[in-house]
Each structure stands twice: as structure tokens, then as C-alpha cells.
Amino acid sequence: MGIRNLALCLIQIPTGGKIPQISSWNRITVSSKPECPGTESFEPIEYAEKAYTLMKSSLEKYNPDTILIERQRYRSAGGSAIQEWTVRVNMLESMFHAVLHTLAMERGYKVDVHSVSPRKVARLWLANVQEKLTARETKVAKIAVADRILNGQTVKVDIVDQAKDIADSFQNGNSSLKKFDDLADSLLQGLGWWKWHITRSIMMEEILGWEEVTTPEKRTKIIKEGVAKKQSRRLKKTKDLVIA
Amino acid sequence: MGIRNLALCLIQIPTGGKIPQISSWNRITVSSKPECPGTESFEPIEYAEKAYTLMKSSLEKYNPDTILIERQRYRSAGGSAIQEWTVRVNMLESMFHAVLHTLAMERGYKVDVHSVSPRKVARLWLANVQEKLTARETKVAKIAVADRILNGQTVKVDIVDQAKDIADSFQNGNSSLKKFDDLADSLLQGLGWWKWHITRSIMMEEILGWEEVTTPEKRTKIIKEGVAKKQSRRLKKTKDLVIA
């Protein structure tokens, strides 16, 4: 996610252990670079409008159950120019959260919003990389992981509808670092989230299943009901929108 | 304005050249320091809730025509700890703008939101100070200006209702730097805004009045109507809420 562009990825988590389906996957413009340098305004009033329009249209277009927003870093190594861009992208992230919460309160939308740490997601997908990577190397490595997913390795996903265009560009070797960085992030964050939830559900079942053995009959019944409820919740088909 | 506290000042600009009236003036808690250090969360999801509650209740309580929000700096000298707080207070500022814009769009509120540069406001009120002040000296100097205003010097204001409590604390010498810094800022930003608008209106009249002499009869009429319209707009009583 940046102040100029961000990626949106819509992941449908089907019921009954089927594979996730990516139906929409886009890189969209937040704010174009102006023709005359130095004429651009980064005033919060203008960005509030952009954030509102983007969140409102995303809710209306995708109607997601969950929205994952990439957590921005708040420390920047480097000079004051880098610091400025860090503050600006933090502004946009903050505004997305504020607009979504306000829309949820005002319109009664039932949407779960979460912040996703890109660092944790990178650790998940690049767990087998031993050496310390530079920022650029990490981007290249993440694009390679996304590419492997699209080729049916790593995890299986179903790419349908509009998302096919982006998947084709990835696989045709058109995956320039600049354009595909955010796209890869949105895919890996959404699928990372899904993997964590599967792992958590399995662990929950194991923990509760283990307790069943050691508890009296009545408690066992309650726990069994708890597991059943959690399973039915997990088995509900959901739509997750990732903003990265 | 900070992540812990901020000041709200409600200024009523009456019609017909009367003096501004301060009817509400408060320092409010955004987020208390937790008892156990290190347990605090600065996640955007939690701050989105705080920003929404604060803006919604301020709109409902004060019903302002204009809201002035103190513009936060985005460069921080100093170490990474200072940088973190700068990013956090920027987050809050961004969220206020985003919530207000969303509420305006969703509910049809007619409220003008502006960013006010604290640096320009300081230049206005401390124009006679020749030497370069440190951050701490600037705070002390601004509190002294607020104190002079409350004593009827500099500009005349009418302090009524709840705002009297704060004015009394200022004048009783209880104006500790920590507590009265934001309060002084909110007063000076609101009155600075009012002074700029008076100056602009006078200049507009002078410029348009000058054109009247040099233009043919028909254009004179249009300009006269323009002046009348501007005057009537300026003469409308308004309520300005300052967040600093």
C-alpha cells in the first residue's frame, strides 16, 4: 500500500474444506503523480475525501465479511523525505479505519476490520529463507511466492473472473517489481490470514477434544456444543477483502 | 493536541462587529496512560472508535458551522520514541478528518472543516518577538498571550458559561505548562482564524470598492451586489469549534 497506489484482493473462503477462491484482484490509483512537481497537496481534508470514496465503493462493490488492512510501519530509516512518505501512508491507513468504523456505526454494516502485519506475513511465507533479505530482496521473494501459488504449488487456490487477468500478467513474466509488489502482498496477506485461521481452528479442536477426556459428563457436553458452534462458524462461507 | 489529551474551544462569532464569545473551553482525555506501562495498544482499530465517538459527540453537542483542526507536524527531530508519538498524533488528526467527512456525507451535515497551521498562528500572535524561541519558550509565550486576551488586552472577547472556569484557572496562576498548552492553542487558533477573516473581508471590500470607481455603471452594480452578498455572509452569526 502506498499513497499513489494500493492493491485490493477479494478472497472467498468456501465451506467444507474447499480451496479459497480469488475472484477480484486489482491495483488501483489513490492519487496520481501531478504533471508539475511541487503542486501536489497532501492535506488531510483532500485525503479524507479519497479514503471515504474508496472505502464506500469497496463495501458496496464487494460486500465483504472481513476487511484486512495492511499495517503500515511507523518508523522510517533514512532521511526526512522518507519520513514524509511514511507519515502520508500512515494517514491513509488511519483514514481507512476511521471511515470504515464510521460507516459501520452509521449504516449498521457488519464487517470485521483487522490490521495485518506485513512482517508476520513475510515470516510465514518466507519461513524457509535463512539469510537476512534487503527490502528489495524481500519484495522479489514475495512476488516469487505469489507466482508459485498461482502455479498451483505451495497452496491451492482457484482464480476466477477478473482475477484471472492479474494472474495471467504474473505468469507471463510481466511482474515488474513496482507494479506487482502490492498485488503479491494482498494475496499473501489474505491467504496468510486464512492459513492462520485454519491452524487456530484445528488447535482449538485439539485442545477442547483433549479436555473432553478429563472432564465430567456435563462439561463434556458443553464443550462438544462449543466445538460444534465453532465448526459451524468456520464452515460459513465468507468473503475477505485485503487492502495492501 | 496530543494522543492523551486535546483542547476544544467553541467560539461564537456574532453579527454586526460585536466581539467573539467563548462559551465552551475544555481539555479532554482521548486516552489515559495505563497503570502498567507497556500494556497500551495504539492499534488504528481502537483509535478509530475513539475518533468516531469524539467527533460525533462534538457535532451533536456544539453543532458548529466550522471546525478547525490543528495541523500536526510530520517531521520530528529526535529519536525514534519522538517519531512514534508524532505518527500517533498524526493518526488521530487523520481520523478526525475522515470521521467528519464521512459523517458529513452520510448525514448531510453542513460543516466546514479546516486545518490550521499552529506555526502560522504562533507567528500571528508572537509577531513582536524578535529572538528565536525554543519549543518550551514558545509554549510559555502563547500561554502569556492567552492570559493577556483573558485580561481584556490584545483583543476583546466575551467569556461566558462553562468557559469561565478555564479562564479563572488561567488567571489564578494555575496555568501549568502541561495543562494549559493545548487550551491556549485552541483559543489562539480560533481567534487567529477570526482575525484573518476580518482582515480578508476588509481587503475584499477595499479591492472591490476600488474597482467600482474605474468600471462602467453596469459592472459597478454587479460589484456592489457582490459586496452586499459578502457582507451579509460575513454578518451571519457562526459557531467555530477549535480542536487543538
Interface residues (C-beta under 8 A of the other chain):
Chain A: E43 P44 I45 Y47 A48 E49 A51 Y52 K56 I69 R71 Y74 R75 S76 S80 Q83 E84 T86 V87 R88 N90 M91 L92 E93 S94 M95 F96 H97 A98 V99 L100 H101 T102 L103 M105 E106 R107 V113 H114 S115
Chain B: E43 P44 I45 Y47 A48 E49 A51 Y52 K56 I69 R71 Y74 R75 S76 S80 Q83 E84 T86 V87 R88 N90 M91 L92 E93 S94 M95 F96 H97 A98 V99 L100 H101 T102 L103 M105 E106 R107 V113 H114 S115
